[in-house]
Amino acid sequence: MSDTVIVVGGGVVGLTSAVVLAERGRRVRVWSREPAGRTTSAVAGALFWPYRIEPAVQVDVWSLRSLREYAALAWDPEATGVRVVAGLMADTPLAGVGRWAEELSEVREARADELPDGCGQALRARLPLIDMPTHLRYLEERLRAAGGSVERRTVDGFQEAAAEAPVVVNCSGLGARELVPDASVFPVRGQLVVVENPGIDEWFVSAGAGDTGMTVLFPQPYGLVLGGTADEHAWDPLPDPATAAAIVGRCAALRPELRGARVLAHRVGLRPARPRVRVEAVQLPGGARLVHNYGHGGAGVTVAWGCAEEAARLAG
């Protein structure tokens, strides 16, 4: 048991943490109540960007580490789900972006002729855009290749895992609210609509007033993802028809070719937010080490590799 680590949680943060640990020689078991394809990570639009996440200094470091990994994975997008795609981040000055942006192949202020109607300013960049169903499968395959395993298992407390391993890594996301327990964890509900892509090959993001009525377009291999919402403390996992119609309307106002596009799917994800990401080691009764790695909100993909490496260091 001395080299065994149990990772609780099978979303992108849990699987990435498991991969890093396994590739460092640990015997890793992932315990997850749901298969990866049914986690919040699977429905993410998954553009690389440190969105609604603190603390800023650590986030910058974590983002840079993750950016480098995604740049490497983008050489084989069919296997990894990672592509580097150009697009516009509206109302974002270049001066306000972290140091991680210095390693982008393209990042600059957009020219006036590149801005859509109604957009006064935008940052033009080439960023990783991740097909999450494919990427989650890739992470599971990479974990198994390193000798790790994934088990369907409901966890009611960390002592259960500590009885089987000296180190437990908590990547339970929103579940940490009850499992830790940590009342500071709360959902930020995101609703998306997937439509047939009429030929749009660049992404676009505009946060919108109040940051609840976002306009986002993410071209993915399975369709064009339209969004979205960021409703704090909203627990409803079902799509709302009126919200879906508003999303499509905002996106069609930006790109008229979307009017009448066939809807392929409706998606809702509850982002696991917290005032600050928690990556910290504590000792459980009996001596096992518990490493927390949760509270990433809507930026779990963006900081996954950086947080995984810090969690692995804390695992000892």
MOPE-V961512 format. One record per pair of residues at least 4 apart in sequence whose C-alpha atoms are under 8 Angstrom apart, sorted by the first residue. I is the first residue (numbers start at 1). J is the second residue. D is the distance in whole Angstrom. If there is no record, write none. Layout:
BEGIN
I/J/D + I/J/D
END
This chain:
BEGIN
1/164/7 + 1/165/6 + 1/166/7 + 2/165/7 + 2/166/6 + 3/26/5 + 3/27/6 + 3/166/8 + 4/26/6 + 4/27/5 + 4/28/6 + 4/29/8 + 4/165/5 + 4/166/7 + 4/167/7 + 5/26/7 + 5/27/6 + 5/28/5 + 5/29/6 + 5/165/6 + 5/166/7 + 5/167/5 + 5/168/6 + 5/169/7 + 6/28/6 + 6/29/5 + 6/30/6 + 6/31/7 + 6/161/7 + 6/165/6 + 6/167/7 + 6/168/5 + 6/169/6 + 7/14/6 + 7/17/8 + 7/18/6 + 7/28/7 + 7/29/6 + 7/30/5 + 7/31/6 + 7/168/6 + 7/169/5 + 7/170/6 + 7/171/7 + 8/14/7 + 8/30/6 + 8/31/5 + 8/32/6 + 8/155/8 + 8/168/7 + 8/169/6 + 8/170/5 + 8/171/5 + 8/172/6 + 9/13/8 + 9/14/5 + 9/15/8 + 9/30/7 + 9/31/6 + 9/32/5 + 9/33/8 + 9/170/7 + 9/171/5 + 9/172/5 + 9/173/7 + 10/14/5 + 10/15/6 + 10/30/7 + 10/31/7 + 10/32/5 + 10/33/8 + 10/34/7 + 10/35/7 + 10/36/6 + 10/39/7 + 10/150/8 + 10/171/8 + 10/172/8 + 11/15/6 + 11/36/6 + 11/39/6 + 11/40/7 + 11/41/6 + 11/42/8 + 11/136/8 + 11/171/8 + 12/16/6 + 12/41/6 + 12/136/7 + 12/300/7 + 12/301/7 + 12/304/7 + 13/17/6 + 13/171/6 + 13/293/8 + 13/294/8 + 13/300/6 + 13/301/7 + 13/304/5 + 13/305/8 + 13/307/8 + 13/308/7 + 14/18/6 + 14/30/8 + 14/170/8 + 14/171/5 + 14/172/8 + 15/19/6 + 15/30/8 + 15/136/8 + 15/139/6 + 15/140/7 + 15/143/8 + 16/20/6 + 16/139/7 + 16/304/6 + 16/305/6 + 16/308/6 + 17/21/6 + 17/304/8 + 17/305/7 + 17/307/8 + 17/308/4 + 17/309/7 + 17/311/7 + 17/312/7 + 18/22/6 + 18/28/6 + 18/29/8 + 18/30/7 + 18/143/7 + 18/148/8 + 18/308/8 + 19/23/6 + 19/139/7 + 19/142/7 + 19/143/5 + 19/146/7 + 19/148/8 + 20/24/6 + 20/308/7 + 20/309/7 + 20/312/7 + 21/25/7 + 21/26/6 + 21/27/8 + 21/28/7 + 21/312/6 + 22/26/5 + 22/27/6 + 22/28/6 + 22/143/7 + 22/146/6 + 22/147/7 + 22/148/6 + 23/143/8 + 23/146/6 + 27/147/7 + 27/148/6 + 28/147/7 + 28/148/5 + 28/149/7 + 29/148/6 + 29/149/5 + 29/150/6 + 29/151/7 + 30/148/8 + 30/149/6 + 30/150/5 + 30/151/6 + 31/150/6 + 31/151/5 + 31/152/6 + 31/153/5 + 31/154/7 + 31/155/8 + 32/150/7 + 32/151/6 + 32/152/5 + 32/153/5 + 32/154/7 + 32/155/8 + 33/152/5 + 33/153/5 + 33/154/5 + 33/155/7 + 34/38/6 + 34/39/6 + 34/152/7 + 34/153/8 + 35/39/7 + 35/152/7 + 36/41/8 + 36/42/7 + 36/136/6 + 36/137/8 + 37/41/8 + 37/42/5 + 37/133/6 + 37/136/7 + 38/42/6 + 39/43/8 + 40/44/7 + 40/269/5 + 40/270/6 + 40/271/7 + 41/132/7 + 41/269/8 + 41/301/8 + 42/132/5 + 42/133/5 + 42/136/7 + 43/132/7 + 43/133/8 + 43/267/6 + 43/268/7 + 43/269/6 + 44/132/7 + 44/269/7 + 45/130/8 + 45/131/8 + 45/132/8 + 45/218/7 + 45/225/7 + 46/129/6 + 46/130/5 + 46/131/7 + 46/132/7 + 46/301/7 + 47/127/7 + 47/128/6 + 47/129/5 + 47/130/6 + 47/218/8 + 47/302/8 + 48/67/8 + 48/127/6 + 48/128/5 + 48/129/6 + 48/130/8 + 48/299/8 + 48/301/7 + 48/302/5 + 49/299/7 + 49/302/6 + 50/59/7 + 50/63/7 + 50/299/5 + 50/302/6 + 50/303/7 + 51/297/8 + 51/298/6 + 51/299/5 + 52/297/7 + 52/298/7 + 52/299/7 + 53/59/7 + 53/275/8 + 53/276/7 + 53/277/7 + 53/296/6 + 53/297/7 + 53/298/8 + 53/299/7 + 54/58/8 + 54/59/6 + 54/275/7 + 54/276/5 + 54/277/6 + 55/59/6 + 55/276/6 + 55/277/7 + 56/60/6 + 57/61/7 + 58/62/6 + 59/63/6 + 59/303/7 + 60/64/6 + 60/98/6 + 60/99/7 + 60/100/6 + 61/65/6 + 61/100/7 + 61/306/7 + 62/66/6 + 62/303/5 + 62/304/8 + 62/305/7 + 62/306/4 + 62/307/6 + 63/67/6 + 63/100/6 + 63/302/6 + 63/303/5 + 63/305/8 + 63/306/6 + 64/68/6 + 64/99/8 + 64/100/5 + 64/101/8 + 64/306/8 + 65/69/7 + 65/303/8 + 65/305/6 + 65/306/5 + 66/70/6 + 66/302/6 + 66/303/6 + 66/304/6 + 66/305/5 + 66/306/6 + 67/71/6 + 67/100/8 + 67/128/8 + 67/302/8 + 68/72/6 + 69/73/6 + 69/305/7 + 70/74/6 + 70/82/7 + 70/128/7 + 71/75/7 + 71/84/7 + 71/128/7 + 73/77/7 + 73/80/6 + 73/82/6 + 74/80/7 + 74/81/8 + 74/82/5 + 74/83/5 + 74/84/6 + 74/128/8 + 75/83/8 + 76/80/6 + 76/81/8 + 76/82/8 + 77/81/5 + 77/82/5 + 77/83/6 + 78/82/8 + 78/134/8 + 79/134/7 + 79/135/8 + 79/138/7 + 80/134/6 + 80/135/5 + 80/138/6 + 81/130/6 + 81/131/5 + 81/132/7 + 81/133/8 + 81/134/5 + 81/135/5 + 81/138/8 + 82/128/6 + 82/129/6 + 82/130/5 + 82/131/6 + 82/135/7 + 83/128/5 + 83/129/5 + 83/130/6 + 84/126/6 + 84/127/5 + 84/128/4 + 84/129/6 + 85/126/5 + 85/127/6 + 85/128/6 + 85/129/6 + 85/202/7 + 85/203/7 + 86/124/7 + 86/125/6 + 86/126/4 + 86/127/6 + 86/202/6 + 86/203/7 + 87/124/6 + 87/125/6 + 87/126/6 + 87/127/8 + 87/202/5 + 87/203/5 + 87/204/6 + 88/110/8 + 88/122/6 + 88/123/6 + 88/124/5 + 88/125/7 + 88/202/8 + 88/203/7 + 88/204/5 + 88/205/6 + 89/122/5 + 89/123/5 + 89/124/6 + 89/125/8 + 89/204/6 + 89/205/5 + 89/206/6 + 90/119/7 + 90/120/8 + 90/121/6 + 90/122/4 + 90/123/6 + 90/204/8 + 90/205/6 + 90/206/5 + 90/207/8 + 91/119/8 + 91/120/7 + 91/121/5 + 91/122/5 + 91/123/7 + 91/206/7 + 92/96/7 + 92/97/8 + 92/121/7 + 92/122/6 + 92/123/6 + 93/97/7 + 93/109/7 + 93/121/8 + 93/122/7 + 93/123/6 + 94/107/8 + 94/108/7 + 94/109/7 + 94/123/6 + 97/101/7 + 100/104/8 + 101/107/7 + 104/125/8 + 104/126/7 + 104/127/7 + 105/125/8 + 105/126/7 + 106/124/8 + 106/125/5 + 106/126/5 + 107/123/7 + 107/124/6 + 107/125/4 + 107/126/7 + 108/123/6 + 108/124/5 + 108/125/7 + 109/121/8 + 109/122/6 + 109/123/5 + 109/124/6 + 110/114/6 + 110/115/7 + 110/121/7 + 110/122/6 + 110/123/5 + 110/124/5 + 111/115/7 + 115/119/6 + 115/120/7 + 115/121/7 + 115/122/7 + 116/254/7 + 117/254/7 + 129/218/8 + 130/135/7 + 130/220/8 + 131/135/6 + 131/220/6 + 131/221/7 + 132/136/6 + 133/137/6 + 134/138/6 + 135/139/6 + 136/140/6 + 137/141/6 + 138/142/6 + 139/143/6 + 140/144/6 + 140/150/8 + 141/145/6 + 142/146/6 + 143/147/7 + 143/148/5 + 143/149/7 + 144/148/5 + 144/149/6 + 155/160/8 + 156/160/8 + 156/179/7 + 157/161/8 + 157/179/6 + 157/180/8 + 158/162/6 + 158/168/7 + 158/179/8 + 158/290/8 + 159/163/6 + 159/284/8 + 160/164/7 + 161/165/6 + 161/168/7 + 162/166/6 + 162/167/7 + 162/168/6 + 162/288/6 + 165/288/8 + 166/287/8 + 166/288/5 + 166/289/6 + 167/288/6 + 167/289/5 + 167/290/6 + 167/291/8 + 167/315/6 + 168/288/8 + 168/289/6 + 168/290/5 + 168/291/6 + 169/290/6 + 169/291/5 + 169/292/6 + 169/293/7 + 169/311/8 + 169/315/8 + 170/176/8 + 170/290/7 + 170/291/6 + 170/292/5 + 170/293/6 + 170/294/7 + 171/176/8 + 171/292/7 + 171/293/5 + 171/294/5 + 172/176/5 + 172/294/7 + 173/272/5 + 173/294/5 + 173/295/6 + 173/296/8 + 174/185/7 + 174/186/7 + 174/187/7 + 174/270/8 + 174/271/7 + 174/272/5 + 174/273/7 + 174/295/8 + 175/179/6 + 176/180/5 + 176/181/6 + 176/182/6 + 176/185/7 + 176/294/7 + 177/181/5 + 177/182/4 + 177/183/5 + 177/184/7 + 177/185/5 + 177/186/7 + 178/182/7 + 178/183/8 + 184/274/6 + 184/275/7 + 185/272/7 + 185/273/6 + 185/274/5 + 185/275/8 + 185/295/7 + 186/232/7 + 186/233/6 + 186/272/6 + 186/273/5 + 186/274/6 + 187/232/6 + 187/233/5 + 187/234/6 + 187/235/7 + 187/270/5 + 187/271/5 + 187/272/5 + 187/273/6 + 187/297/8 + 188/230/6 + 188/231/5 + 188/232/4 + 188/233/6 + 188/234/6 + 188/270/6 + 188/271/5 + 188/272/7 + 188/273/6 + 188/297/7 + 188/298/8 + 189/229/7 + 189/230/5 + 189/231/5 + 189/232/6 + 189/233/7 + 189/234/6 + 189/235/7 + 189/236/8 + 189/237/8 + 189/268/7 + 189/269/6 + 189/270/5 + 189/271/6 + 190/228/6 + 190/229/5 + 190/230/5 + 190/231/7 + 190/268/6 + 190/269/5 + 190/270/6 + 190/271/7 + 191/227/7 + 191/228/5 + 191/229/6 + 191/230/8 + 191/239/7 + 191/243/8 + 191/244/7 + 191/266/8 + 191/267/6 + 191/268/4 + 191/269/7 + 192/225/7 + 192/226/6 + 192/227/5 + 192/228/5 + 192/229/8 + 192/244/7 + 192/247/8 + 192/266/6 + 192/267/5 + 192/268/6 + 193/225/6 + 193/226/5 + 193/227/6 + 193/244/6 + 193/247/7 + 193/248/7 + 193/263/7 + 193/264/8 + 193/265/6 + 193/266/5 + 193/267/6 + 194/223/6 + 194/224/6 + 194/225/5 + 194/226/6 + 194/263/6 + 194/264/5 + 194/265/5 + 194/266/6 + 194/267/8 + 195/223/6 + 195/224/5 + 195/225/7 + 195/226/8 + 195/261/6 + 195/262/5 + 195/263/4 + 195/264/5 + 195/265/7 + 196/223/5 + 196/224/6 + 196/261/6 + 196/262/6 + 196/263/7 + 196/264/7 + 197/219/7 + 197/223/5 + 197/224/5 + 197/261/8 + 198/257/7 + 198/258/7 + 198/261/7 + 200/219/7 + 200/224/8 + 201/219/6 + 202/217/8 + 202/218/7 + 202/219/7 + 203/216/7 + 203/217/5 + 203/218/5 + 203/219/6 + 204/215/8 + 204/216/5 + 204/217/5 + 204/218/7 + 205/214/7 + 205/215/6 + 205/216/4 + 205/217/7 + 206/214/6 + 206/215/5 + 206/216/6 + 207/211/5 + 207/212/7 + 207/213/7 + 207/214/4 + 207/215/7 + 208/212/7 + 208/213/5 + 208/214/5 + 208/215/7 + 209/213/7 + 209/214/8 + 211/229/8 + 211/230/7 + 212/228/8 + 212/229/5 + 212/230/5 + 212/231/6 + 213/228/6 + 213/229/5 + 213/230/7 + 214/227/6 + 214/228/5 + 214/229/6 + 214/230/8 + 215/226/7 + 215/227/6 + 215/228/6 + 215/247/7 + 215/250/6 + 215/251/6 + 216/225/8 + 216/226/6 + 216/227/5 + 216/228/6 + 216/251/7 + 217/224/7 + 217/225/6 + 217/226/5 + 217/227/7 + 217/251/7 + 218/224/6 + 218/225/5 + 218/226/7 + 219/223/6 + 219/224/5 + 219/225/6 + 220/224/6 + 220/225/7 + 223/264/8 + 226/247/7 + 226/248/7 + 226/251/7 + 227/247/6 + 227/248/8 + 227/251/8 + 228/247/6 + 234/270/8 + 235/270/7 + 237/268/6 + 237/269/7 + 237/270/7 + 238/267/8 + 238/268/6 + 239/243/8 + 239/244/7 + 239/266/6 + 239/267/6 + 239/268/6 + 240/244/6 + 241/245/6 + 242/246/6 + 243/247/6 + 244/248/6 + 244/266/8 + 245/249/6 + 246/250/6 + 247/251/6 + 248/252/6 + 248/258/8 + 249/253/6 + 250/254/7 + 251/255/6 + 251/258/7 + 252/256/5 + 252/257/7 + 252/258/5 + 252/259/6 + 257/261/8 + 271/296/8 + 271/297/5 + 271/298/6 + 272/294/8 + 272/295/6 + 272/296/6 + 272/297/5 + 272/298/7 + 273/295/5 + 273/296/6 + 273/297/4 + 273/298/7 + 274/295/5 + 274/296/7 + 274/297/7 + 275/295/8 + 276/295/7 + 276/296/8 + 277/293/7 + 277/294/6 + 277/295/5 + 277/296/5 + 278/292/6 + 278/293/6 + 278/294/6 + 278/295/6 + 279/291/7 + 279/292/5 + 279/293/5 + 279/294/7 + 279/307/7 + 279/310/7 + 279/311/6 + 280/291/6 + 280/292/5 + 280/293/7 + 280/311/8 + 280/314/7 + 281/289/7 + 281/290/6 + 281/291/4 + 281/292/6 + 281/314/6 + 281/315/8 + 282/289/6 + 282/290/5 + 282/291/6 + 283/287/6 + 283/288/6 + 283/289/5 + 283/290/6 + 284/288/5 + 284/289/6 + 284/290/6 + 289/315/7 + 290/315/8 + 291/311/6 + 291/314/7 + 291/315/6 + 292/311/7 + 293/307/7 + 293/308/8 + 293/311/7 + 296/300/5 + 296/303/8 + 299/303/6 + 300/304/6 + 303/307/6 + 304/308/6 + 305/309/6 + 306/310/6 + 307/311/6 + 308/312/6 + 309/313/6 + 310/314/6 + 311/315/6 + 312/316/7
END
